[in-house]
Amino acid sequence: DTAKNGRFVPLPRALEAPLYPHWMERRADRSYKSTSVLGEMYDRATDLLQNLFAPGRCEQVLCDAKLLYSTDWLSYSEYTEGAEEAMEEYNRELLLLMAEHGVREAEALTSRAVRYGRAASRKRNAGDTASALRFGVSRLRGMARKEFDRQVEAAVAAHEVKMHVQRLSDAAKASVRLCVASAWYYVTYNPAGSNVIDGEHGPLSFPWAAHDALLEIARRAA
């Protein structure tokens, strides 16, 4: 009834558990290695989250050439400068969000974490933290998508001026859109690009704000 009436009832020390299973994440000196099903599930989940989207050696991240779209009159390389600027801003915001909540990239994107950082845990409970994380990621994805659409519109307008036409055809506009998406993909996954620092790859989720365009490129390349 403590939650209802606010009256705290102390637990006699004799009734306290001397040790807790490690998956309850108590202090190390109050925990033991659990061999139960829950302990095994916890260990497997922790191992997966340590590897999923964790920064890795650049040779472990493959840049798929099939997603680098070009035509006979247009190349994705024309848009890498703008893509790199947008990526740096996205990564900066994402890393701040990850640091605030003490999570990895995959945990941030899915709002699912085995445990949150101590600073986040002190501010709010796990449910509130997950909700705040979902809001932050949703906002960041929305900003990235708006920037992608803005870059596509600017590229279309530039080509209309360059080609002295009032309006590009729908097919030409589609090609511009796919090239901009490829540029976003390339600057993120390029093993020799700015997203690799000291041999370690940075966040990889940036280009997937334009996932529909990347899927269209993959479909055409199939």
C-alpha positions in Angstrom: 0.0 0.0 0.0 3.0 2.3 0.0 2.2 3.6 -3.4 -1.4 4.5 -2.3 -0.9 6.0 1.1 2.8 7.1 1.0 3.6 5.3 4.2 6.9 3.5 4.1 7.0 0.1 5.8 10.6 -1.0 6.5 11.6 -4.5 5.6 13.3 -6.4 8.4 16.9 -7.1 7.6 16.2 -10.8 8.3 13.8 -10.9 5.4 16.1 -9.2 2.9 17.7 -11.3 0.2 21.4 -11.6 0.8 22.2 -11.6 -2.9 20.3 -10.8 -6.1 20.6 -12.4 -9.5 22.9 -10.4 -11.8 20.1 -9.6 -14.3 18.5 -7.4 -11.6 21.5 -5.0 -12.0 22.2 -4.5 -8.3 25.6 -3.6 -6.9 28.3 -6.1 -7.8 28.8 -7.1 -4.1 25.1 -7.8 -3.7 24.8 -9.9 -6.9 25.4 -13.4 -8.0 25.7 -15.0 -11.5 22.3 -16.4 -12.3 22.1 -19.6 -14.3 18.3 -19.4 -14.7 16.5 -18.8 -18.0 16.1 -15.2 -17.1 19.9 -14.9 -16.5 20.6 -16.5 -19.8 18.2 -14.3 -21.7 19.7 -11.2 -20.0 23.2 -12.3 -21.0 22.2 -12.9 -24.6 20.3 -9.7 -24.9 23.3 -7.7 -23.5 25.7 -9.4 -25.9 23.4 -8.5 -28.9 23.0 -4.9 -27.8 26.8 -4.5 -27.4 27.3 -5.5 -31.0 24.2 -4.1 -32.7 25.1 -0.8 -34.3 28.1 -0.4 -32.0 30.9 1.6 -33.6 33.2 -0.8 -35.3 36.3 -1.0 -37.4 35.7 0.6 -40.7 36.4 -2.6 -42.7 33.5 -4.2 -40.9 31.0 -1.7 -42.4 30.4 -2.3 -46.1 29.5 0.4 -48.5 27.2 -1.3 -51.0 28.0 -0.1 -54.5 24.5 -1.0 -55.6 23.1 1.9 -53.6 25.3 4.4 -55.3 23.0 5.7 -58.0 24.1 7.6 -61.1 22.8 8.2 -64.6 24.4 9.2 -67.9 23.8 12.9 -67.0 23.9 12.9 -63.2 26.0 11.4 -60.4 25.5 11.1 -56.6 28.9 12.6 -56.2 27.5 16.1 -57.0 25.7 16.1 -53.7 28.2 14.7 -51.2 29.2 18.1 -49.8 25.7 19.0 -48.7 25.1 15.4 -47.5 28.2 15.6 -45.4 27.1 18.8 -43.7 23.7 17.3 -42.9 25.3 14.1 -41.6 27.5 16.0 -39.2 24.6 17.9 -37.8 22.5 14.7 -37.5 25.3 12.8 -35.8 26.0 15.6 -33.4 22.3 15.7 -32.3 22.1 11.9 -32.1 25.3 11.5 -30.0 24.0 14.1 -27.6 20.7 12.2 -27.3 22.6 8.9 -26.8 24.8 10.5 -24.1 21.9 12.0 -22.3 20.1 8.7 -21.9 23.2 6.5 -21.7 22.3 4.3 -24.7 23.8 3.0 -28.0 22.5 3.9 -31.4 20.4 0.8 -31.9 18.8 1.3 -28.4 18.1 5.0 -29.2 16.4 4.1 -32.6 14.2 1.4 -31.1 13.7 3.0 -27.7 14.6 -0.4 -26.2 17.5 -0.6 -23.8 18.7 -3.3 -21.4 19.5 -0.4 -19.0 19.7 3.3 -19.3 22.6 5.5 -18.1 22.7 6.5 -14.4 22.1 10.2 -15.2 18.9 9.3 -17.1 17.8 6.9 -14.4 18.1 9.5 -11.7 15.9 11.9 -13.6 13.0 9.6 -14.5 11.9 6.0 -14.5 12.5 3.6 -17.4 9.1 4.2 -19.0 9.5 8.0 -18.9 13.0 7.7 -20.3 11.9 5.5 -23.2 9.1 8.0 -23.9 11.6 10.9 -23.9 13.9 8.9 -26.1 11.2 8.1 -28.6 10.3 11.8 -28.8 13.9 12.9 -29.3 14.5 10.3 -32.0 11.2 11.1 -33.8 12.1 14.8 -33.8 15.6 14.1 -35.1 14.3 11.8 -37.9 11.8 14.4 -38.9 14.4 17.1 -39.1 16.7 14.8 -41.2 13.8 14.1 -43.6 13.0 17.7 -44.0 16.6 18.4 -44.8 16.6 15.6 -47.4 13.5 17.0 -49.1 15.0 20.5 -49.0 18.2 19.3 -50.7 16.2 17.5 -53.4 14.2 20.6 -54.1 17.3 22.7 -54.3 19.0 20.2 -56.6 16.0 20.1 -58.9 15.9 23.9 -59.1 19.6 24.1 -59.8 19.3 21.6 -62.7 16.3 23.4 -64.2 18.4 26.6 -64.3 21.4 24.6 -65.7 19.4 22.9 -68.4 17.4 26.1 -69.2 14.1 24.4 -68.7 11.1 25.6 -66.8 10.4 22.3 -65.2 12.3 19.0 -65.1 10.3 15.9 -66.1 9.1 13.6 -63.3 11.7 11.0 -64.4 14.5 13.5 -64.1 13.2 14.7 -60.7 13.2 11.1 -59.5 16.8 10.6 -60.7 17.9 13.7 -58.8 16.1 12.4 -55.6 17.8 9.0 -55.9 21.2 10.7 -56.4 20.8 12.8 -53.3 19.8 9.7 -51.3 22.9 7.9 -52.6 25.1 10.8 -51.5 23.6 10.6 -48.0 24.3 6.9 -48.0 27.9 7.3 -49.4 29.1 9.9 -46.9 27.8 7.7 -44.0 29.2 4.4 -45.1 32.3 5.5 -47.1 35.3 3.8 -45.2 37.5 6.7 -46.2 35.1 9.4 -45.3 34.6 11.8 -42.4 32.3 9.4 -40.6 35.4 7.3 -39.8 37.6 8.7 -37.0 40.8 6.8 -36.0 39.5 3.7 -37.8 36.2 3.7 -36.0 32.9 4.2 -37.8 30.4 6.7 -36.5 26.6 6.4 -36.4 25.0 4.7 -39.4 21.4 5.7 -39.2 21.6 9.1 -41.0 20.8 8.1 -44.6 17.8 5.9 -43.6 15.8 9.1 -43.1 15.4 8.6 -46.8 14.8 4.9 -46.6 12.1 4.9 -49.3 14.6 6.4 -51.8 17.3 3.9 -50.9 14.8 1.0 -51.2 13.9 2.3 -54.7 17.6 2.3 -55.7 17.9 -1.3 -54.4 14.8 -2.3 -56.3 16.2 -0.8 -59.6 19.5 -2.5 -59.0 18.0 -5.9 -58.4 
